[in-house]
Amino acid sequence: VLKKASSGEQDNLEEIRYEGFGPGGIAVIVEAVTDNRNRTASEVRASFTKYSGNLGETGSVSYLFKNVGQILYEINTLSEDLILDVSIELGAIDVNFQDNNVEIITNLEDFNVIREKMETKFGFPEQAEIIWIPENLISLNEEKSLILLKLLDTLDNCDDVQNVFCNVDLDEKLVEKFND
């Protein structure tokens, strides 16, 4: 292992984005990191096919999403007003408070600058990443929702898959039922 590391050899990992449609026409974006493009493409394609979906070309669904930065903080001791003021001042495009958390959405170009300034002011966030937010959400009936949940679960279990995003509005009770 040391020899491999010291010789400069390493697996050639590459980031790949797959786009496709799940049951009911739900748009799905799959982000993967792989050392074997063919294996990963095969796994992702098989997952879509098994659960009433189909893989599309790059760009076939991404136009239905916004690629943005997301910064999440727990707001235990932080002032909501201060977080809101600082976020707006730094150029965040959206700030959402839910339960004991705050989600700060940034333009892709401003993400690192805003994240660094937020860290200086409030410490490290719970999470900070680049995500895909759907422009519009689509509702499905229970049958198609369950098939979609199986597709998402199967994709999540692929070793190379890092993130999966889709434009579905799922019933929370149905998600709980599926996870039981």
PyMOL CGO cylinders between C-alpha atoms (Angstrom):
from pymol import cmd
from pymol.cgo import CYLINDER

trace = [
    CYLINDER, 0.00, 0.00, 0.00, 2.76, 2.44, 0.90, 0.3, 1, 1, 1, 1, 1, 1,
    CYLINDER, 2.76, 2.44, 0.90, 4.62, 1.60, -2.27, 0.3, 1, 1, 1, 1, 1, 1,
    CYLINDER, 4.62, 1.60, -2.27, 1.57, 2.38, -4.39, 0.3, 1, 1, 1, 1, 1, 1,
    CYLINDER, 1.57, 2.38, -4.39, 0.98, 5.67, -2.58, 0.3, 1, 1, 1, 1, 1, 1,
    CYLINDER, 0.98, 5.67, -2.58, 4.59, 6.78, -2.73, 0.3, 1, 1, 1, 1, 1, 1,
    CYLINDER, 4.59, 6.78, -2.73, 5.00, 5.90, -6.41, 0.3, 1, 1, 1, 1, 1, 1,
    CYLINDER, 5.00, 5.90, -6.41, 2.28, 8.40, -7.29, 0.3, 1, 1, 1, 1, 1, 1,
    CYLINDER, 2.28, 8.40, -7.29, -0.06, 5.72, -8.64, 0.3, 1, 1, 1, 1, 1, 1,
    CYLINDER, -0.06, 5.72, -8.64, -3.66, 6.06, -7.63, 0.3, 1, 1, 1, 1, 1, 1,
    CYLINDER, -3.66, 6.06, -7.63, -7.03, 4.95, -8.85, 0.3, 1, 1, 1, 1, 1, 1,
    CYLINDER, -7.03, 4.95, -8.85, -8.28, 7.27, -11.54, 0.3, 1, 1, 1, 1, 1, 1,
    CYLINDER, -8.28, 7.27, -11.54, -11.49, 8.42, -9.94, 0.3, 1, 1, 1, 1, 1, 1,
    CYLINDER, -11.49, 8.42, -9.94, -13.83, 10.49, -12.02, 0.3, 1, 1, 1, 1, 1, 1,
    CYLINDER, -13.83, 10.49, -12.02, -17.06, 12.28, -11.24, 0.3, 1, 1, 1, 1, 1, 1,
    CYLINDER, -17.06, 12.28, -11.24, -19.98, 11.39, -13.48, 0.3, 1, 1, 1, 1, 1, 1,
    CYLINDER, -19.98, 11.39, -13.48, -23.53, 12.74, -13.57, 0.3, 1, 1, 1, 1, 1, 1,
    CYLINDER, -23.53, 12.74, -13.57, -26.34, 10.55, -14.89, 0.3, 1, 1, 1, 1, 1, 1,
    CYLINDER, -26.34, 10.55, -14.89, -29.75, 11.92, -15.74, 0.3, 1, 1, 1, 1, 1, 1,
    CYLINDER, -29.75, 11.92, -15.74, -32.96, 10.06, -16.34, 0.3, 1, 1, 1, 1, 1, 1,
    CYLINDER, -32.96, 10.06, -16.34, -36.63, 9.63, -15.68, 0.3, 1, 1, 1, 1, 1, 1,
    CYLINDER, -36.63, 9.63, -15.68, -38.18, 7.50, -12.96, 0.3, 1, 1, 1, 1, 1, 1,
    CYLINDER, -38.18, 7.50, -12.96, -41.75, 6.24, -12.69, 0.3, 1, 1, 1, 1, 1, 1,
    CYLINDER, -41.75, 6.24, -12.69, -44.39, 8.85, -13.50, 0.3, 1, 1, 1, 1, 1, 1,
    CYLINDER, -44.39, 8.85, -13.50, -41.86, 10.96, -15.42, 0.3, 1, 1, 1, 1, 1, 1,
    CYLINDER, -41.86, 10.96, -15.42, -39.98, 12.03, -12.29, 0.3, 1, 1, 1, 1, 1, 1,
    CYLINDER, -39.98, 12.03, -12.29, -36.65, 13.67, -13.22, 0.3, 1, 1, 1, 1, 1, 1,
    CYLINDER, -36.65, 13.67, -13.22, -33.66, 12.05, -11.46, 0.3, 1, 1, 1, 1, 1, 1,
    CYLINDER, -33.66, 12.05, -11.46, -30.04, 13.24, -11.26, 0.3, 1, 1, 1, 1, 1, 1,
    CYLINDER, -30.04, 13.24, -11.26, -27.45, 10.74, -10.01, 0.3, 1, 1, 1, 1, 1, 1,
    CYLINDER, -27.45, 10.74, -10.01, -23.94, 11.90, -9.05, 0.3, 1, 1, 1, 1, 1, 1,
    CYLINDER, -23.94, 11.90, -9.05, -21.28, 9.22, -8.88, 0.3, 1, 1, 1, 1, 1, 1,
    CYLINDER, -21.28, 9.22, -8.88, -17.54, 8.95, -8.33, 0.3, 1, 1, 1, 1, 1, 1,
    CYLINDER, -17.54, 8.95, -8.33, -16.00, 5.90, -9.93, 0.3, 1, 1, 1, 1, 1, 1,
    CYLINDER, -16.00, 5.90, -9.93, -12.82, 4.21, -11.06, 0.3, 1, 1, 1, 1, 1, 1,
    CYLINDER, -12.82, 4.21, -11.06, -14.79, 2.17, -13.60, 0.3, 1, 1, 1, 1, 1, 1,
    CYLINDER, -14.79, 2.17, -13.60, -17.19, 4.18, -15.74, 0.3, 1, 1, 1, 1, 1, 1,
    CYLINDER, -17.19, 4.18, -15.74, -18.68, 1.09, -17.44, 0.3, 1, 1, 1, 1, 1, 1,
    CYLINDER, -18.68, 1.09, -17.44, -19.49, -0.71, -14.18, 0.3, 1, 1, 1, 1, 1, 1,
    CYLINDER, -19.49, -0.71, -14.18, -21.16, 2.35, -12.70, 0.3, 1, 1, 1, 1, 1, 1,
    CYLINDER, -21.16, 2.35, -12.70, -23.14, 3.14, -15.87, 0.3, 1, 1, 1, 1, 1, 1,
    CYLINDER, -23.14, 3.14, -15.87, -24.32, -0.46, -15.96, 0.3, 1, 1, 1, 1, 1, 1,
    CYLINDER, -24.32, -0.46, -15.96, -25.45, -0.41, -12.30, 0.3, 1, 1, 1, 1, 1, 1,
    CYLINDER, -25.45, -0.41, -12.30, -27.25, 2.90, -12.69, 0.3, 1, 1, 1, 1, 1, 1,
    CYLINDER, -27.25, 2.90, -12.69, -28.91, 1.87, -15.98, 0.3, 1, 1, 1, 1, 1, 1,
    CYLINDER, -28.91, 1.87, -15.98, -30.03, -1.47, -14.48, 0.3, 1, 1, 1, 1, 1, 1,
    CYLINDER, -30.03, -1.47, -14.48, -31.54, 0.33, -11.47, 0.3, 1, 1, 1, 1, 1, 1,
    CYLINDER, -31.54, 0.33, -11.47, -33.55, 2.67, -13.71, 0.3, 1, 1, 1, 1, 1, 1,
    CYLINDER, -33.55, 2.67, -13.71, -34.72, -0.20, -15.94, 0.3, 1, 1, 1, 1, 1, 1,
    CYLINDER, -34.72, -0.20, -15.94, -35.75, -2.42, -13.02, 0.3, 1, 1, 1, 1, 1, 1,
    CYLINDER, -35.75, -2.42, -13.02, -37.97, 0.31, -11.53, 0.3, 1, 1, 1, 1, 1, 1,
    CYLINDER, -37.97, 0.31, -11.53, -39.88, 1.68, -14.54, 0.3, 1, 1, 1, 1, 1, 1,
    CYLINDER, -39.88, 1.68, -14.54, -37.36, 4.36, -15.42, 0.3, 1, 1, 1, 1, 1, 1,
    CYLINDER, -37.36, 4.36, -15.42, -34.93, 5.11, -18.19, 0.3, 1, 1, 1, 1, 1, 1,
    CYLINDER, -34.93, 5.11, -18.19, -31.55, 6.76, -18.36, 0.3, 1, 1, 1, 1, 1, 1,
    CYLINDER, -31.55, 6.76, -18.36, -31.38, 9.87, -20.52, 0.3, 1, 1, 1, 1, 1, 1,
    CYLINDER, -31.38, 9.87, -20.52, -28.64, 11.91, -22.13, 0.3, 1, 1, 1, 1, 1, 1,
    CYLINDER, -28.64, 11.91, -22.13, -26.67, 14.48, -20.15, 0.3, 1, 1, 1, 1, 1, 1,
    CYLINDER, -26.67, 14.48, -20.15, -28.86, 17.57, -19.99, 0.3, 1, 1, 1, 1, 1, 1,
    CYLINDER, -28.86, 17.57, -19.99, -32.11, 15.64, -20.42, 0.3, 1, 1, 1, 1, 1, 1,
    CYLINDER, -32.11, 15.64, -20.42, -33.36, 16.58, -16.93, 0.3, 1, 1, 1, 1, 1, 1,
    CYLINDER, -33.36, 16.58, -16.93, -30.82, 18.96, -15.36, 0.3, 1, 1, 1, 1, 1, 1,
    CYLINDER, -30.82, 18.96, -15.36, -32.61, 21.95, -16.90, 0.3, 1, 1, 1, 1, 1, 1,
    CYLINDER, -32.61, 21.95, -16.90, -35.48, 21.14, -14.50, 0.3, 1, 1, 1, 1, 1, 1,
    CYLINDER, -35.48, 21.14, -14.50, -33.19, 21.88, -11.52, 0.3, 1, 1, 1, 1, 1, 1,
    CYLINDER, -33.19, 21.88, -11.52, -31.03, 24.70, -10.17, 0.3, 1, 1, 1, 1, 1, 1,
    CYLINDER, -31.03, 24.70, -10.17, -27.46, 23.75, -9.22, 0.3, 1, 1, 1, 1, 1, 1,
    CYLINDER, -27.46, 23.75, -9.22, -26.79, 25.69, -6.00, 0.3, 1, 1, 1, 1, 1, 1,
    CYLINDER, -26.79, 25.69, -6.00, -24.77, 25.71, -2.79, 0.3, 1, 1, 1, 1, 1, 1,
    CYLINDER, -24.77, 25.71, -2.79, -26.43, 24.59, 0.44, 0.3, 1, 1, 1, 1, 1, 1,
    CYLINDER, -26.43, 24.59, 0.44, -25.13, 25.42, 3.92, 0.3, 1, 1, 1, 1, 1, 1,
    CYLINDER, -25.13, 25.42, 3.92, -26.89, 23.93, 6.95, 0.3, 1, 1, 1, 1, 1, 1,
    CYLINDER, -26.89, 23.93, 6.95, -26.55, 25.09, 10.55, 0.3, 1, 1, 1, 1, 1, 1,
    CYLINDER, -26.55, 25.09, 10.55, -28.17, 23.97, 13.76, 0.3, 1, 1, 1, 1, 1, 1,
    CYLINDER, -28.17, 23.97, 13.76, -29.43, 27.13, 15.44, 0.3, 1, 1, 1, 1, 1, 1,
    CYLINDER, -29.43, 27.13, 15.44, -29.21, 26.09, 19.10, 0.3, 1, 1, 1, 1, 1, 1,
    CYLINDER, -29.21, 26.09, 19.10, -27.41, 29.16, 20.38, 0.3, 1, 1, 1, 1, 1, 1,
    CYLINDER, -27.41, 29.16, 20.38, -27.40, 31.20, 17.17, 0.3, 1, 1, 1, 1, 1, 1,
    CYLINDER, -27.40, 31.20, 17.17, -29.75, 34.12, 16.62, 0.3, 1, 1, 1, 1, 1, 1,
    CYLINDER, -29.75, 34.12, 16.62, -32.12, 33.57, 13.69, 0.3, 1, 1, 1, 1, 1, 1,
    CYLINDER, -32.12, 33.57, 13.69, -32.15, 37.31, 12.96, 0.3, 1, 1, 1, 1, 1, 1,
    CYLINDER, -32.15, 37.31, 12.96, -28.34, 37.48, 12.91, 0.3, 1, 1, 1, 1, 1, 1,
    CYLINDER, -28.34, 37.48, 12.91, -28.06, 34.44, 10.60, 0.3, 1, 1, 1, 1, 1, 1,
    CYLINDER, -28.06, 34.44, 10.60, -30.67, 35.94, 8.28, 0.3, 1, 1, 1, 1, 1, 1,
    CYLINDER, -30.67, 35.94, 8.28, -28.98, 39.37, 8.23, 0.3, 1, 1, 1, 1, 1, 1,
    CYLINDER, -28.98, 39.37, 8.23, -25.51, 37.94, 7.60, 0.3, 1, 1, 1, 1, 1, 1,
    CYLINDER, -25.51, 37.94, 7.60, -26.80, 35.54, 4.91, 0.3, 1, 1, 1, 1, 1, 1,
    CYLINDER, -26.80, 35.54, 4.91, -28.55, 38.33, 3.02, 0.3, 1, 1, 1, 1, 1, 1,
    CYLINDER, -28.55, 38.33, 3.02, -25.57, 40.66, 3.40, 0.3, 1, 1, 1, 1, 1, 1,
    CYLINDER, -25.57, 40.66, 3.40, -23.26, 37.96, 1.94, 0.3, 1, 1, 1, 1, 1, 1,
    CYLINDER, -23.26, 37.96, 1.94, -25.56, 37.42, -1.06, 0.3, 1, 1, 1, 1, 1, 1,
    CYLINDER, -25.56, 37.42, -1.06, -27.43, 34.22, -0.20, 0.3, 1, 1, 1, 1, 1, 1,
    CYLINDER, -27.43, 34.22, -0.20, -30.36, 33.64, -2.55, 0.3, 1, 1, 1, 1, 1, 1,
    CYLINDER, -30.36, 33.64, -2.55, -32.59, 31.95, 0.04, 0.3, 1, 1, 1, 1, 1, 1,
    CYLINDER, -32.59, 31.95, 0.04, -32.69, 31.26, 3.79, 0.3, 1, 1, 1, 1, 1, 1,
    CYLINDER, -32.69, 31.26, 3.79, -35.08, 28.68, 5.26, 0.3, 1, 1, 1, 1, 1, 1,
    CYLINDER, -35.08, 28.68, 5.26, -35.71, 28.00, 8.94, 0.3, 1, 1, 1, 1, 1, 1,
    CYLINDER, -35.71, 28.00, 8.94, -37.18, 24.64, 9.91, 0.3, 1, 1, 1, 1, 1, 1,
    CYLINDER, -37.18, 24.64, 9.91, -37.33, 23.15, 13.39, 0.3, 1, 1, 1, 1, 1, 1,
    CYLINDER, -37.33, 23.15, 13.39, -33.91, 23.86, 14.91, 0.3, 1, 1, 1, 1, 1, 1,
    CYLINDER, -33.91, 23.86, 14.91, -32.08, 24.24, 11.59, 0.3, 1, 1, 1, 1, 1, 1,
    CYLINDER, -32.08, 24.24, 11.59, -31.36, 26.89, 9.02, 0.3, 1, 1, 1, 1, 1, 1,
    CYLINDER, -31.36, 26.89, 9.02, -30.68, 26.21, 5.34, 0.3, 1, 1, 1, 1, 1, 1,
    CYLINDER, -30.68, 26.21, 5.34, -28.77, 28.87, 3.40, 0.3, 1, 1, 1, 1, 1, 1,
    CYLINDER, -28.77, 28.87, 3.40, -28.93, 28.59, -0.40, 0.3, 1, 1, 1, 1, 1, 1,
    CYLINDER, -28.93, 28.59, -0.40, -26.25, 30.31, -2.50, 0.3, 1, 1, 1, 1, 1, 1,
    CYLINDER, -26.25, 30.31, -2.50, -25.45, 30.75, -6.16, 0.3, 1, 1, 1, 1, 1, 1,
    CYLINDER, -25.45, 30.75, -6.16, -22.87, 28.23, -7.32, 0.3, 1, 1, 1, 1, 1, 1,
    CYLINDER, -22.87, 28.23, -7.32, -20.30, 30.98, -7.94, 0.3, 1, 1, 1, 1, 1, 1,
    CYLINDER, -20.30, 30.98, -7.94, -20.68, 32.46, -4.43, 0.3, 1, 1, 1, 1, 1, 1,
    CYLINDER, -20.68, 32.46, -4.43, -20.81, 29.19, -2.48, 0.3, 1, 1, 1, 1, 1, 1,
    CYLINDER, -20.81, 29.19, -2.48, -17.19, 29.01, -1.26, 0.3, 1, 1, 1, 1, 1, 1,
    CYLINDER, -17.19, 29.01, -1.26, -16.95, 32.68, -0.32, 0.3, 1, 1, 1, 1, 1, 1,
    CYLINDER, -16.95, 32.68, -0.32, -20.24, 32.62, 1.58, 0.3, 1, 1, 1, 1, 1, 1,
    CYLINDER, -20.24, 32.62, 1.58, -19.39, 29.29, 3.27, 0.3, 1, 1, 1, 1, 1, 1,
    CYLINDER, -19.39, 29.29, 3.27, -15.99, 30.61, 4.42, 0.3, 1, 1, 1, 1, 1, 1,
    CYLINDER, -15.99, 30.61, 4.42, -17.46, 33.86, 5.77, 0.3, 1, 1, 1, 1, 1, 1,
    CYLINDER, -17.46, 33.86, 5.77, -20.27, 31.98, 7.54, 0.3, 1, 1, 1, 1, 1, 1,
    CYLINDER, -20.27, 31.98, 7.54, -17.66, 29.66, 9.11, 0.3, 1, 1, 1, 1, 1, 1,
    CYLINDER, -17.66, 29.66, 9.11, -15.69, 32.66, 10.36, 0.3, 1, 1, 1, 1, 1, 1,
    CYLINDER, -15.69, 32.66, 10.36, -18.82, 34.17, 11.91, 0.3, 1, 1, 1, 1, 1, 1,
    CYLINDER, -18.82, 34.17, 11.91, -20.70, 31.06, 13.13, 0.3, 1, 1, 1, 1, 1, 1,
    CYLINDER, -20.70, 31.06, 13.13, -18.22, 28.16, 13.12, 0.3, 1, 1, 1, 1, 1, 1,
    CYLINDER, -18.22, 28.16, 13.12, -18.36, 25.07, 10.94, 0.3, 1, 1, 1, 1, 1, 1,
    CYLINDER, -18.36, 25.07, 10.94, -21.78, 24.20, 9.48, 0.3, 1, 1, 1, 1, 1, 1,
    CYLINDER, -21.78, 24.20, 9.48, -23.47, 20.83, 9.94, 0.3, 1, 1, 1, 1, 1, 1,
    CYLINDER, -23.47, 20.83, 9.94, -23.26, 20.43, 6.17, 0.3, 1, 1, 1, 1, 1, 1,
    CYLINDER, -23.26, 20.43, 6.17, -22.06, 22.43, 3.17, 0.3, 1, 1, 1, 1, 1, 1,
    CYLINDER, -22.06, 22.43, 3.17, -22.38, 21.06, -0.35, 0.3, 1, 1, 1, 1, 1, 1,
    CYLINDER, -22.38, 21.06, -0.35, -23.41, 21.63, -3.92, 0.3, 1, 1, 1, 1, 1, 1,
    CYLINDER, -23.41, 21.63, -3.92, -26.92, 20.30, -4.60, 0.3, 1, 1, 1, 1, 1, 1,
    CYLINDER, -26.92, 20.30, -4.60, -29.60, 20.21, -7.29, 0.3, 1, 1, 1, 1, 1, 1,
    CYLINDER, -29.60, 20.21, -7.29, -32.92, 21.84, -6.29, 0.3, 1, 1, 1, 1, 1, 1,
    CYLINDER, -32.92, 21.84, -6.29, -35.93, 21.07, -8.51, 0.3, 1, 1, 1, 1, 1, 1,
    CYLINDER, -35.93, 21.07, -8.51, -37.69, 24.05, -10.08, 0.3, 1, 1, 1, 1, 1, 1,
    CYLINDER, -37.69, 24.05, -10.08, -41.08, 22.31, -9.65, 0.3, 1, 1, 1, 1, 1, 1,
    CYLINDER, -41.08, 22.31, -9.65, -42.20, 19.26, -7.71, 0.3, 1, 1, 1, 1, 1, 1,
    CYLINDER, -42.20, 19.26, -7.71, -44.40, 16.49, -9.13, 0.3, 1, 1, 1, 1, 1, 1,
    CYLINDER, -44.40, 16.49, -9.13, -46.79, 14.37, -7.06, 0.3, 1, 1, 1, 1, 1, 1,
    CYLINDER, -46.79, 14.37, -7.06, -47.23, 10.67, -7.71, 0.3, 1, 1, 1, 1, 1, 1,
    CYLINDER, -47.23, 10.67, -7.71, -49.89, 8.17, -6.72, 0.3, 1, 1, 1, 1, 1, 1,
    CYLINDER, -49.89, 8.17, -6.72, -48.98, 5.66, -4.00, 0.3, 1, 1, 1, 1, 1, 1,
    CYLINDER, -48.98, 5.66, -4.00, -48.08, 2.86, -6.42, 0.3, 1, 1, 1, 1, 1, 1,
    CYLINDER, -48.08, 2.86, -6.42, -45.64, 4.98, -8.45, 0.3, 1, 1, 1, 1, 1, 1,
    CYLINDER, -45.64, 4.98, -8.45, -44.27, 6.58, -5.27, 0.3, 1, 1, 1, 1, 1, 1,
    CYLINDER, -44.27, 6.58, -5.27, -43.36, 3.16, -3.88, 0.3, 1, 1, 1, 1, 1, 1,
    CYLINDER, -43.36, 3.16, -3.88, -41.65, 2.18, -7.16, 0.3, 1, 1, 1, 1, 1, 1,
    CYLINDER, -41.65, 2.18, -7.16, -39.71, 5.47, -7.08, 0.3, 1, 1, 1, 1, 1, 1,
    CYLINDER, -39.71, 5.47, -7.08, -38.68, 4.84, -3.46, 0.3, 1, 1, 1, 1, 1, 1,
    CYLINDER, -38.68, 4.84, -3.46, -37.35, 1.41, -4.49, 0.3, 1, 1, 1, 1, 1, 1,
    CYLINDER, -37.35, 1.41, -4.49, -35.40, 3.03, -7.35, 0.3, 1, 1, 1, 1, 1, 1,
    CYLINDER, -35.40, 3.03, -7.35, -33.93, 5.67, -5.03, 0.3, 1, 1, 1, 1, 1, 1,
    CYLINDER, -33.93, 5.67, -5.03, -33.04, 3.00, -2.44, 0.3, 1, 1, 1, 1, 1, 1,
    CYLINDER, -33.04, 3.00, -2.44, -31.36, 0.83, -5.11, 0.3, 1, 1, 1, 1, 1, 1,
    CYLINDER, -31.36, 0.83, -5.11, -29.36, 3.80, -6.43, 0.3, 1, 1, 1, 1, 1, 1,
    CYLINDER, -29.36, 3.80, -6.43, -28.38, 4.75, -2.87, 0.3, 1, 1, 1, 1, 1, 1,
    CYLINDER, -28.38, 4.75, -2.87, -27.00, 1.22, -2.39, 0.3, 1, 1, 1, 1, 1, 1,
    CYLINDER, -27.00, 1.22, -2.39, -24.70, 1.47, -5.43, 0.3, 1, 1, 1, 1, 1, 1,
    CYLINDER, -24.70, 1.47, -5.43, -21.15, 1.89, -4.09, 0.3, 1, 1, 1, 1, 1, 1,
    CYLINDER, -21.15, 1.89, -4.09, -20.18, 4.61, -6.56, 0.3, 1, 1, 1, 1, 1, 1,
    CYLINDER, -20.18, 4.61, -6.56, -23.32, 6.74, -6.21, 0.3, 1, 1, 1, 1, 1, 1,
    CYLINDER, -23.32, 6.74, -6.21, -22.74, 9.80, -4.03, 0.3, 1, 1, 1, 1, 1, 1,
    CYLINDER, -22.74, 9.80, -4.03, -26.00, 11.77, -4.37, 0.3, 1, 1, 1, 1, 1, 1,
    CYLINDER, -26.00, 11.77, -4.37, -29.43, 11.37, -5.93, 0.3, 1, 1, 1, 1, 1, 1,
    CYLINDER, -29.43, 11.37, -5.93, -31.79, 14.28, -6.56, 0.3, 1, 1, 1, 1, 1, 1,
    CYLINDER, -31.79, 14.28, -6.56, -35.32, 14.17, -7.97, 0.3, 1, 1, 1, 1, 1, 1,
    CYLINDER, -35.32, 14.17, -7.97, -38.28, 16.48, -8.48, 0.3, 1, 1, 1, 1, 1, 1,
    CYLINDER, -38.28, 16.48, -8.48, -40.90, 14.52, -6.56, 0.3, 1, 1, 1, 1, 1, 1,
    CYLINDER, -40.90, 14.52, -6.56, -43.20, 15.70, -3.79, 0.3, 1, 1, 1, 1, 1, 1,
    CYLINDER, -43.20, 15.70, -3.79, -43.43, 12.56, -1.62, 0.3, 1, 1, 1, 1, 1, 1,
    CYLINDER, -43.43, 12.56, -1.62, -46.01, 11.99, 1.10, 0.3, 1, 1, 1, 1, 1, 1,
    CYLINDER, -46.01, 11.99, 1.10, -44.06, 11.74, 4.38, 0.3, 1, 1, 1, 1, 1, 1,
    CYLINDER, -44.06, 11.74, 4.38, -46.39, 9.00, 5.67, 0.3, 1, 1, 1, 1, 1, 1,
    CYLINDER, -46.39, 9.00, 5.67, -45.61, 6.93, 2.59, 0.3, 1, 1, 1, 1, 1, 1,
    CYLINDER, -45.61, 6.93, 2.59, -41.86, 7.39, 3.11, 0.3, 1, 1, 1, 1, 1, 1,
    CYLINDER, -41.86, 7.39, 3.11, -42.22, 6.27, 6.74, 0.3, 1, 1, 1, 1, 1, 1,
    CYLINDER, -42.22, 6.27, 6.74, -44.25, 3.25, 5.61, 0.3, 1, 1, 1, 1, 1, 1,
    CYLINDER, -44.25, 3.25, 5.61, -41.55, 2.35, 3.06, 0.3, 1, 1, 1, 1, 1, 1,
    CYLINDER, -41.55, 2.35, 3.06, -38.75, 2.67, 5.63, 0.3, 1, 1, 1, 1, 1, 1,
    CYLINDER, -38.75, 2.67, 5.63, -40.46, 0.45, 8.22, 0.3, 1, 1, 1, 1, 1, 1,
]
cmd.load_cgo(trace, "trace")
